[in-house]
Amino acid sequence: MTVREALAWARAQLEQAGLSDAQREAEILVAMCLSWDRAQLIACPDAPLAVPQRRRYECWVRRRARREPLPYITRRAWFYGLEFTVGRGVLIPRPETEVLVELFLRWAGGTGRSAGIPMLVDAGVGSGAIAIACLQNAPHWLGVGIDRSRRALHIAQINRRKFGLQTRLLLTQGDWLNMVRPGTVDAVLSNPPYVLPDEWDALEPEITRYEPRAALLVPADDPLQPYRRIAQGARRALKPSGLLAFETSPRLAPLLAEYLPRWGFPHPQIQRDYSGAERVVYATKP
Ligand SMILES: C[S@@+](CC[C@H](N)C(=O)[O-])C[C@H]1O[C@@H](n2cnc3c(N)ncnc32)[C@H](O)[C@@H]1O
């Protein structure tokens, strides 16, 4: 099988599976299988795939045709210009979450922080994307990443090592901010679950069949529950003037902004993402 034949075969399989960008995805899969970049595929369409490469490629294409997300197959995802390891059981970092990182970096750059080394907490750290992107760009900060999922923490540890952050990022299993000591933290960042049960069926099969439900779904009867628990923990854990910033859905953002003052964070603000959707809600502790 040549590169050209491999691309044509995958494209047909992926189109049949209903994927809208079958050609691009086929190119990514062949390129990753060969450890080439995509430009090389154009230069060498007649290069053959060795038998082990071909077997791996066919397996990857079949998985993708069953709508498994590409990042779970290749085990790689890009976030804030950084390449993260991902895998089943951990949420794939999303581009809209970059708004949260940008907001933190703007805030951290603009505050004359108090003496000592500033500390951020990423509540629900998942793959580590938020904490790692922040620490990579704010080199004088330290971080703590908390998750209740062991699997997520395992992937976060891989990423922490990949970016050489073993001494700057502590990863720990826990229930939101329960175990963080009072008055010790400068910023709490979180992308908690925010999909409402009535939104589930409209999501892509890549999400509903493969991504961890516990990382996505909020309780129907109390959709703000994770936010309330994190905000109450942040009220305790943050130093005065500390930042609390959440990623959320456009549906929950106004509600969250309404409730944050009741949980001790007056004057919350909403930041939109690049598509114009209300995405991040943030406030500082008085
Ligand atoms: C939407 S994912 C976000 C993952 C990652 N921060 C990101 O943005 O890609 C939410 C994360 O919160 C974690 N989580 C859910 N409930 C939790 C709890 N009670 N305590 C700690 N982590 C929790 C999930 O395991 C999941 O990793």
The ligand as an SDF file (V2000), in Angstrom:
LIG
                    3D

 27 29  0  0  0  0  0  0  0  0999 V2000
  -14.4060   19.4340   32.0060 C   0  0  0  0  0  0  0  0  0  0  0  0
  -13.0850   18.4750   32.6900 S   0  0  0  0  0  0  0  0  0  0  0  0
  -11.7550   19.6420   32.5890 C   0  0  0  0  0  0  0  0  0  0  0  0
  -10.3950   19.0150   32.4190 C   0  0  0  0  0  0  0  0  0  0  0  0
   -9.2600   20.0130   32.1440 C   0  0  0  0  0  0  0  0  0  0  0  0
   -9.1580   21.0020   33.2020 N   0  0  0  0  0  0  0  0  0  0  0  0
   -9.4880   20.7120   30.8220 C   0  0  0  0  0  0  0  0  0  0  0  0
   -9.9050   21.8760   30.8120 O   0  0  0  0  0  0  0  0  0  0  0  0
   -9.2480   20.1030   29.7720 O   0  0  0  0  0  0  0  0  0  0  0  0
  -13.5510   18.4640   34.4050 C   0  0  0  0  0  0  0  0  0  0  0  0
  -12.5770   17.7060   35.2980 C   0  0  0  0  0  0  0  0  0  0  0  0
  -13.0660   17.8150   36.6470 O   0  0  0  0  0  0  0  0  0  0  0  0
  -12.8710   16.5800   37.3020 C   0  0  0  0  0  0  0  0  0  0  0  0
  -13.8200   16.5130   38.4200 N   0  0  0  0  0  0  0  0  0  0  0  0
  -15.1550   16.2800   38.3910 C   0  0  0  0  0  0  0  0  0  0  0  0
  -15.6710   16.3180   39.6340 N   0  0  0  0  0  0  0  0  0  0  0  0
  -14.6340   16.5760   40.4820 C   0  0  0  0  0  0  0  0  0  0  0  0
  -14.5300   16.7430   41.8880 C   0  0  0  0  0  0  0  0  0  0  0  0
  -15.6060   16.6410   42.6920 N   0  0  0  0  0  0  0  0  0  0  0  0
  -13.3250   17.0130   42.4190 N   0  0  0  0  0  0  0  0  0  0  0  0
  -12.2190   17.1160   41.6250 C   0  0  0  0  0  0  0  0  0  0  0  0
  -12.2570   16.9690   40.2700 N   0  0  0  0  0  0  0  0  0  0  0  0
  -13.4480   16.7030   39.7050 C   0  0  0  0  0  0  0  0  0  0  0  0
  -13.1010   15.5420   36.2250 C   0  0  0  0  0  0  0  0  0  0  0  0
  -12.5020   14.3030   36.5610 O   0  0  0  0  0  0  0  0  0  0  0  0
  -12.4550   16.2290   35.0120 C   0  0  0  0  0  0  0  0  0  0  0  0
  -11.0950   15.8670   34.8730 O   0  0  0  0  0  0  0  0  0  0  0  0
  1  2  1  0
  2  3  1  0
  2 10  1  0
  3  4  1  0
  4  5  1  0
  5  6  1  0
  5  7  1  0
  7  8  2  0
  7  9  1  0
 10 11  1  0
 11 12  1  0
 11 26  1  0
 12 13  1  0
 13 14  1  0
 13 24  1  0
 14 15  1  0
 14 23  1  0
 15 16  2  0
 16 17  1  0
 17 18  1  0
 17 23  2  0
 18 19  1  0
 18 20  2  0
 20 21  1  0
 21 22  2  0
 22 23  1  0
 24 25  1  0
 24 26  1  0
 26 27  1  0
M  CHG  2   2   1   9  -1
M  END
$$$$
